[in-house]
Amino acid sequence: MRKYLLFLFVFIASTVMASTVGSGQGSSRDFIWFHPQNTTVDGLVEIADNVIKKNLLIDDKAVTCMAKNIFFEAAVESTAGKLAVAQVTLNRVESKHYPNTVCEVVYEGPHYTASDGQLLPKRDRCQFSWYCDGRGDDPREGSRMWDEAQELARYILL
């Protein structure tokens, strides 16, 4: 279903881009990218890959929140374990008993205001343990496990 929606998006975008190029508003590069000659199977796959790479259908913030959740909860687990963490997160997003965005679900829990005015989670009272364990929440950029978590998060949210 998601592939169908992605291809529908590409079709609509190509129609819009073709009409703006004709009116002088779009660039010729956009026209080439969505040109009808590129609508072969390989061309559509290339367009879909570009849409995915540029995150036109998903929010970068949601990808980062999901990736952090996958990374800190299941970085050393198998792909099945990582997918399970992602599924739990998405199930909570869909539930009426939890917030309705990925980031709100991941960072849900009681907070307090520190003496410097910073809002911090209460220790060991969060939905996901990594968020309120007292450790840093920024993964090291460029690590293989962080890159895999980000890639999986993009895939899951698409």
C-alpha positions as CSV (number, residue, x, y, z in Angstrom):
1,M,0.0,0.0,0.0
2,R,2.8,2.4,0.9
3,K,4.5,1.7,-2.5
4,Y,1.3,2.5,-4.2
5,L,1.0,5.8,-2.3
6,L,4.6,6.6,-3.1
7,F,4.0,6.1,-6.8
8,L,0.8,8.1,-6.7
9,F,2.8,10.9,-5.1
10,V,5.4,10.7,-7.8
11,F,2.7,10.8,-10.5
12,I,1.0,13.9,-9.0
13,A,4.4,15.6,-8.4
14,S,5.4,14.9,-12.1
15,T,2.1,16.4,-13.3
16,V,2.6,19.5,-11.1
17,M,6.2,19.9,-12.1
18,A,5.4,19.5,-15.8
19,S,2.8,22.3,-15.6
20,T,5.1,24.7,-13.7
21,V,7.9,24.1,-16.2
22,G,5.6,25.0,-19.0
23,S,4.7,28.3,-17.2
24,G,8.4,29.2,-16.6
25,Q,8.4,28.7,-12.8
26,G,10.3,25.4,-12.5
27,S,13.8,24.6,-13.4
28,S,14.8,22.4,-16.3
29,R,16.5,20.1,-13.9
30,D,13.1,19.3,-12.3
31,F,11.6,18.8,-15.7
32,I,14.3,16.2,-16.6
33,W,13.8,14.5,-13.2
34,F,10.1,14.0,-13.8
35,H,10.2,13.7,-17.6
36,P,7.8,11.1,-19.0
37,Q,10.8,9.2,-20.5
38,N,11.8,8.5,-16.8
39,T,8.5,6.8,-16.1
40,T,9.8,3.3,-17.1
41,V,10.0,0.8,-14.2
42,D,13.6,1.7,-13.7
43,G,12.8,5.4,-13.9
44,L,10.0,5.1,-11.4
45,V,12.3,3.2,-9.0
46,E,14.9,5.9,-9.4
47,I,12.3,8.7,-8.7
48,A,11.1,6.8,-5.7
49,D,14.6,6.4,-4.4
50,N,15.1,10.2,-4.8
51,V,11.9,10.9,-2.9
52,I,13.0,8.6,-0.1
53,K,16.5,10.1,0.0
54,K,15.1,13.6,0.2
55,N,12.6,12.6,2.8
56,L,9.7,14.3,1.0
57,L,7.1,12.0,2.6
58,I,8.4,11.8,6.1
59,D,9.5,14.3,8.8
60,D,13.2,14.3,9.6
61,K,12.4,14.9,13.3
62,A,10.2,11.8,13.4
63,V,13.0,9.8,11.7
64,T,15.5,10.9,14.3
65,C,13.1,10.1,17.2
66,M,12.4,6.7,15.8
67,A,16.1,6.0,15.0
68,K,17.1,7.0,18.6
69,N,14.5,4.7,20.0
70,I,15.6,1.8,17.8
71,F,19.3,2.5,18.5
72,F,19.1,2.9,22.3
73,E,16.5,0.1,22.9
74,A,17.8,-2.5,20.4
75,A,21.1,-1.5,18.7
76,V,22.8,-4.8,19.5
77,E,19.6,-6.9,18.8
78,S,18.8,-8.6,15.5
79,T,16.7,-6.9,12.9
80,A,13.7,-8.6,14.3
81,G,14.4,-6.9,17.7
82,K,14.8,-3.5,16.1
83,L,11.6,-4.0,14.1
84,A,9.8,-5.0,17.4
85,V,10.9,-1.7,19.0
86,A,9.7,0.3,16.0
87,Q,6.4,-1.6,16.0
88,V,5.8,-0.9,19.6
89,T,6.4,2.8,19.0
90,L,4.0,2.9,16.0
91,N,1.3,0.9,17.9
92,R,1.5,3.5,20.6
93,V,1.2,6.3,18.1
94,E,-1.9,4.7,16.7
95,S,-3.4,4.1,20.2
96,K,-5.8,6.6,21.8
97,H,-4.0,6.1,25.1
98,Y,-0.7,7.6,23.9
99,P,0.3,10.7,22.1
100,N,-0.2,10.8,18.3
101,T,3.4,11.5,17.0
102,V,6.5,9.4,17.2
103,C,8.5,12.0,19.1
104,E,5.8,12.5,21.7
105,V,5.5,8.8,22.3
106,V,9.3,8.4,22.5
107,Y,9.7,11.3,25.0
108,E,6.6,10.6,27.0
109,G,6.9,10.6,30.8
110,P,6.9,12.9,33.7
111,H,9.3,15.8,33.6
112,Y,10.7,18.3,36.1
113,T,12.3,21.7,35.7
114,A,16.0,21.8,36.7
115,S,17.5,24.8,38.5
116,D,18.8,26.1,35.2
117,G,15.3,26.1,33.7
118,Q,15.9,23.0,31.6
119,L,13.0,20.5,31.4
120,L,14.3,17.0,32.3
121,P,12.6,13.6,32.5
122,K,12.2,12.0,35.9
123,R,14.6,9.1,36.3
124,D,13.2,5.7,35.5
125,R,9.7,6.9,34.8
126,C,9.6,7.1,31.0
127,Q,8.0,4.9,28.4
128,F,11.4,4.0,27.0
129,S,14.2,3.5,29.5
130,W,17.0,5.1,27.5
131,Y,15.3,8.5,27.7
132,C,15.4,8.8,31.4
133,D,18.4,6.7,32.5
134,G,20.6,9.8,33.2
135,R,23.0,9.1,30.3
136,G,23.5,11.1,27.2
137,D,21.0,10.7,24.4
138,D,23.1,11.6,21.4
139,P,24.5,8.7,19.4
140,R,27.9,9.0,17.8
141,E,27.5,10.1,14.2
142,G,29.0,7.8,11.7
143,S,28.8,4.6,13.7
144,R,27.5,1.6,11.8
145,M,24.7,0.8,14.3
146,W,23.5,4.4,14.3
147,D,23.4,4.5,10.5
148,E,21.5,1.2,10.5
149,A,19.0,2.6,13.0
150,Q,18.4,5.7,10.9
151,E,18.0,3.7,7.7
152,L,15.5,1.3,9.4
153,A,13.6,4.3,10.9
154,R,13.2,5.9,7.4
155,Y,12.0,2.6,6.0
156,I,9.5,2.0,8.8
157,L,8.1,5.5,8.7
158,L,7.7,5.4,4.9
